[in-house]
Amino acid sequence: MSKNGLKTKRIFTIPLFAVTIFLLLPSFQRPADPVNEAVEKYYAQQLVLLKNSIRSFKTKAVQKAPLQLLKNTFRESRLVYKNIAVLISYYSPYATKTLNGPAIDRIESEVVDQIIAPQGYQAIEQVLFAEKWSTAQYKKLVFLLDEMLAVMDKLEKEPDRVYQFKTELVWDAMRSALVELTSNGITGFDSPVANLSIHEGVASIRGIKALLHLLQVNLKKEQTTSFSGID
């Protein structure tokens, strides 16, 4: 099959999966226990993986690794982010702005006279995939990655985090992630320069499926048949 054929297949596969989940989610009854510790444990593990990937990325930037290696590291790190973005975006929208916000200046309602420069993966993408590259950009990369690591520290140390993961909210987080995927992800909004949106969309779906499997144990026996179709 040609590359164009594979790309077309992926484009149609992702929306089909999204539609399937939207049809199935309402049929799953929520368990009596409103807090899902398995989700919290998964979230903690993914935060460690993401922080390590960002730290490794920074090390390469400090060492002034070749541009192609930096691009490859960027791709790998953002795939790790996409695996857990379904929960970070929902529970920590402010952190999301620092980790993967649009590459445009913004202001916060609390401090309207302060302009905040672009941050996170999309800002890094603008640097790495620009038409011109210079050694001066290494310093910019390190600065952006340090900002991201500071946010990761806060996410890891967030107190009483387990109580956030009430099962009904986890379902809602997955619904929100599917809306985000179909509206911004596969349209290219999330990766306007490197054009990695389709590939990263697969990672987002992988993260949603991981959560579905964690919640599967709480489903009624007759619902498992519908769930198996997701695989």
C-alpha positions, 0 to 999 in steps of 0.5 A, a space after each residue: 500500500 502507498 504512503 498516501 493510502 496508509 495516511 488516508 486509512 489512518 485519517 478514517 480510522 481515528 474518527 471511526 474509533 472516536 464515534 465508537 467510543 461516543 456510542 459505547 460510553 453512555 452504556 457503561 454504568 459507573 461503579 459504586 466506588 467514586 474514586 479509582 485508585 488504579 487510574 491514579 496509579 497509572 497517572 503517577 507512572 505516566 507523569 514519571 515517564 513524561 518527566 524523564 523524557 523531558 529531562 532527557 530532551 533537556 540533556 541533549 539540548 544542553 549538550 548541543 546535540 545535532 538538530 536531527 537528534 533533537 527533532 527525533 527526541 521531540 517526537 518521542 517526548 510528545 508521544 509520551 505526553 499524548 499518552 497521558 494528555 487525556 488526564 492532564 488536559 482535563 484535570 490541569 488545564 493551566 499546566 497544559 498551557 505550559 506543556 503544550 499550549 498554542 505557539 502564540 502570546 497569551 494573557 491570563 485573566 488574573 494579570 491582564 497586563 502581562 503577556 506570556 510568551 509561547 510555552 511547551 511542545 508547540 513553542 519548541 516545535 516552532 524552534 526546531 522545525 523553523 526554516 533557519 536553525 542556529 546554535 543560539 536556539 539551544 539556549 531557547 530550548 533549554 529555557 522552554 524545557 526548564 519551564 516544562 520541568 517546573 510544571 511537572 514537579 508541581 503535577 507530581 507533588 499535587 496533594 490528595 491527587 487520588 481524590 480527583 479521579 472519581 470514575 464519572 470524571 475519568 469518563 468525562 475526561 475521555 469524552 473531552 479528549 475525543 472532542 479535542 482529538 477530532 477538533 484540534 488533533 487530526 486537523 493539524 492545529 496541534 502540530 502546524 509546523 512538523 505535521 505530526 498530528 495524525 501520528 500523535 493522534 494514535 498516541 492519544 487513542 492509546 492513552 484513552 484505551 489504557 484508561 478504558 482497560 482500567 475501568 473495564 473491571 468495574 463494568 457489568 458482565 453483559 457490557 464486556 462484549 461491547 467493550 471488547 469491540 474497542 480493541 
